[in-house]
Amino acid sequence: MEITWLGHSCFLIRGKEKTIITDPCHPDLGYRLGEPEADIATLSHFHPGHSYIEGVANEPKQIKSPGEYEIGGTFITGVASFHDDKKGELKGKNTIYVIEMDGITLCHLGDLGHPLGPHLVEELGDVDILFLPVGEVSTIPVDTAVEIVRQLEPPIVIPMHYKTEAFTGNLSLVDKFLDKMRIRELEAKPKLSITSSSLPTTTQTVVLNYL
């Protein structure tokens, strides 16, 4: 499996059989997707920064709500959550996606706006790779992000939804999350290539460069 970051909460996940794109973002945010090809697109909510399906080639199958889906041997579960800590009163709903492919379980939290209670932790199950929003503005505070890592104990954490040189909006830098995690001098990677047998035995944070 190969994972590349296209910016914001958008990742291209290339498996053996299928390619998934998560939360494709509108170019107004400062990132250029470059019309990537994908078989499946997951949309956590319908803000333009997370649902710019027009920027994706190959007319992918769109998954945009809670439920269970199976597409060509790839299993995806959409889990209902909220974009804020007022049960959606302020910013609406958010869908977390748990993706099972190539023997690896990935979890994309989207714009999660509240802590994970015991029920959600149980529903998400064992996570191998966690895509975690750490930019604070419009999502969880960084302390909550750190707590979620502690709750889920994934082998790999990939931060997303934070301020970069390209991003035009207002978010915190990834450094704040790394400081809270007591991580020093972490070098960003252009992509992550991983197999089920090469997953680390303890939690590692992987920062990716956007394309």
N, C-alpha and C positions, 0 to 999 in steps of 0.2 A: 504494500500500500504506500502511496505517495501523497503527501499533504502539502499544498502550497496555500499561502495567504494572499488573497487579492485585495485586502484592506477591510477595515471596520470589522464586521462579523462574517465576512464572506471568505469561505475556504473552498478550494477545489480538492476533492478527495477521490483519487484514482485507485480503484480496486482492480482485481483480476478480471471481473466481468462488467462492472458498472462504474460510471463516474458520477459523483454527486457534487452539486454546488449548494452551499448554504447561504441564505440571506444575501442574495446579490444586491449590491449597493448602487445607488444612483450616482452618476459622475459629478453631480453638484457637491458631493462630499469631499471631492479632491482625488479620488482613486479612479483609475482607468481599467476596467475589467478586460478590455480587449476581445470581447465576444467569445469567451471560452465555450467549448462544447461540453455538454453534460447530458446524461440520460435522465437524471432526477434532480429536481430543485426543491429544497425545503425552505419554507418561509415561516419565520417565527411570529411575525405580525406584519401588518400592511402599511407601515410607514415606508416612504420611498427609499430610505437608507437600508432597508431590509427586504425589499420585494420588487426590485427592478428586473423583472423577468425579461424585459425587452432587451437587456444587455447580454442575454445568454443565447448562444447558437444551439441548433439541433432540436429545438422545441421540446425541452425536457418535460417529463411527467412532473406536474406540480403537486406537492404535498403541503397543505396550508391549514391543517386543523388537527386536533387530537384524534387518535384512532390508531389502528394497526394496519400496516401496509406491507405487501410482499411484491417486489418487482424483480424478476429475474434472479432469484436467489438472494437478494438483499432485503433484509427485514428492517422496517422502520416503525417505531412507536412514537406517536405524538402524545405528549403528556400536558394536560391543561395546567396553566399557571397564570400569573398576572404580571403586568408591566409596572406595577407599583405595590406599595404595602397597604393599600386601602381596598383590596379585592377588586382592582380594576376600575375603581370610581374615578381616578385621575387620568390614567393613560390607557386603560383598556386591558385586553387579554394578551397573553404571550403563550406560545407553544414551545415546550422543550422537546427536542428530538433525540431519541435513543436509536442509534443505527448499528446494526449487526452485519458485518461483511468481512470476508477473509479471516474469520476466526477472531475478530477484534470488535469490541463494543465501544462505540464512540457516543459521547453525549454533548450536544450543542444546546447551551442554556438560553440562547437568544437574548432578548432584553429582559431577563429576569429582574423583578423589582422588589423581591422580598426574600427572607431567609427560607431555607428548605426545612420544613417540619418533618417529623418522623415518617409521616405517611408518604410524602414525596421521596424521601431518601429510600424508603422501601420500594416504592414504585420504580425508581430509576435503577435500582439493583447494582450489580457489580459493573463499574465503569473502568475501561482501560485508558481511554483518552478523553479528557474533559476540555471542552472549549468554553472558557470562562470570561465573562465581561468584567473588566477591572478599571474602566475609566470613570466610574462613579456617576457621572451626570446622566440622568434618566434611567439608570439601572442601580444595582445593589451598591452599598458602600464597600470600600475596600476591606474593611474588617469582616463583613459578611462573606465576601469572596474567599478570604482566608479560612473562615469557618467552614465553608462548603468543601474546600480542599480537605480539611480535617475530617469532615463527615463521610465523604465518598472515598477518600484515600486512593485516588486513581494513580496508576503507574506514571502517566504523563499528563501534565497540565499545559495547555496552550492558551496564554492570555489573548484577549481580543477586545475590540470596542474601546480603544484608548487613543489618546492624542499622539499623532505622528507629524512629521514635517509636511506631509501631503494633506492631512485632514483639515478641513475648513471650519469645523465646529469647535465647541467647547467641551473638552474632556480632560481628565487627569492623565498624566503620563504613566507608562507602565512601571516606571521606577518606584512609584509609591507602593505598588503591590509587591514588587521585588524586595523592597526594604522591609515590609511587613513580614515577608516570608524568610527574611534574613538571607537573601541570596545576593552575592556580590560578584561583580565582573562576569556577568553572563553574556556570552557572545551570541548574537542573533544568527540564525541559520537561514539559507535561502529556501529550504524545504525540509520536510521530515520524511524519510523513508523508513518504514517499520514493518515488521511481521509479528505474528502472535508469539513466535518463539524468541524474539529479540526485545520484548517489553521489559523494562527494568523492574527489579523486585521492590524498590522503594520509590516514592514519588519524586519525579524530576520535572522541573519547569523548562519548557522549550519555547523560546521567543523566536518568532519567524520574521523575516523581512517581507514586506509586501512587494508584489511585482510591479 
